[in-house]
Amino acid sequence: MSRSDAGDDDGTGAGRIPQIASRLIAPFVDRSVAERLLISVAAILLSIAVGFVIVLVSGRIAECSTAAWTMPLTGIGFCYDPVEVYLVLFNGALGYPFAVGEPGLFNPDWSPFNLSFALTLSETTLLIFTGLSVAVAFRAGLFNIGTQGQLVVGGLATALTVLAAAPLLPAGPIAGVALIAVGILAGAVGGGFWGAIPGALKAYTDANEVITTIMLNFIAANVAYVLVLEVFRAEGSSVVATEYVPEYAQFLPWFFPGSSDFALVALLVGFGFIAGLYYLVEHTSFGYDLRTSGVQAAAAEYGGVNAKLTTVRAMTLSGAIGGVGGAVWVLMSEGRWMASVPSLGFDGITVSILAGNNPLGVLPAAFLFGLLKGGALEIGFRTDVPTELVGVLRGLIILFVAMPEFFRMIGRYTGLGSRGPSGPDAGGSGGAEPADDAAAVEGGETDA
């Protein structure tokens, strides 16, 4: 391979990728928070511009009796109106707070406790947990692709535990709080156990965690399916699902419509996990071990960090948070465990990348995903745009917004940034910077 193909290896790792790719990725690596925010805004605007063209082209190809939009001056008609599509996508996901085309900017009849906004917040809540699950592993230099399986196991553990414990307590609000707490704990234990397996395999056998977590996703889905089908299936149910947990043991949709599958308390629990995980990662000795292992594993081990134990603990914590996501899915959205588990774990990977693997960044990233999901549903209800085209528009926004952070992650992993290689950690705000962490390890410092 020629030197130009491989790139110039200057000892930092930049030569691991082609020179052309290096030039493409390098501008995204060392950017401030403000610059990254501006890049994200520009990416959203660019994705909308590209999507605008795609909607126009699709609307020209499609057949319709009446044009939804006519291009000024030319008189050319299109079956889909791209302006309407994007207005419905963003405005509809919030329940139409903006009175577009009417006197005044805001809709006087709008209330935040509407069904559309609740559906957006429901998706946001679930993605908070899966995004945090992936982020904590990435900060430790581990690629946890198994959050989906950990969510499945955690959700099933929650449903079975609550169903078993409910008859032991008198029905009522106190019992409901106790059962919710027990259910979340059961989900954390189940997901943590499923996450510890690839963690132990990585630590003690050097098995690639990407391969093991993907395999465990399939194992979790199929084992859970068979268990419910043969043992725990609800009597008379036409689908593979457990019995419903008691209503008083579920997150109740206070203020919001019951059909929204959203509970404000569950979102507050998600906020608590964001704050708790941020403090854990940035301000505790365990977080120090985790971050330095993700920055420079060799230096961390030289400084006294138990690399194997840190790997197992990081994957266990990651799996536990994914399991809590499964618990919230059961107790908030479904009221029971069902075989048709949504792909929240895989969406959590993109949420984590978009958040820069920072727990604080998971909230806006998850909200963006929730906004796109809620808006896509509104487009299906209110326009004739095919669902496949709506999926393309959602994917464009996610792709354009996530790619700069993905380039930043790859660049720092290969040493293109001024701070040197840092593994999957895309950096976070708060606490010591990755390079500072590595230097502190080499100097034998400790972090309380």
ABEGO torsion letter per residue (X at the ends): XBAAAAEBBAGAGAAABBAAAAAAAAAAABBBAAAAAAAAAAAAAAAAAAAAAAAAAAAAABBBABBABBBBGAGBBBABBAAAAAAAAAAAAAGGABBBGBBEABBAABBAABAAAAAAAAAAAAAAAAAAAAAAAAAAGBBBAAAAAAAAAAAAAAAAAAAAAAAABBBEAAAAAAAAAAAAAAAAAAAAAAAAAAAAAAAAAGBBAAAAAAAAAAAAAAAAAAAAAAAABBBGBABBBBBBBBAAABBBBBGBBAAAGBBAAAAAAAAAAAAAAAAAAAABAAAAAAAAAAABAAAAAAAGBBAAAAAAAAAAAAAAAAAAAAAAAAAAAAGBBBABBBBAAAAAAAAAAAAGGBAAAAAAAAAAAAAAAAAAAAAAAABABBAAAAAAAAAAAAAAAAAAAAAAAAAAAAGABAAEBAEABAEBBEEBBAAAAAAAAAAGBBBX
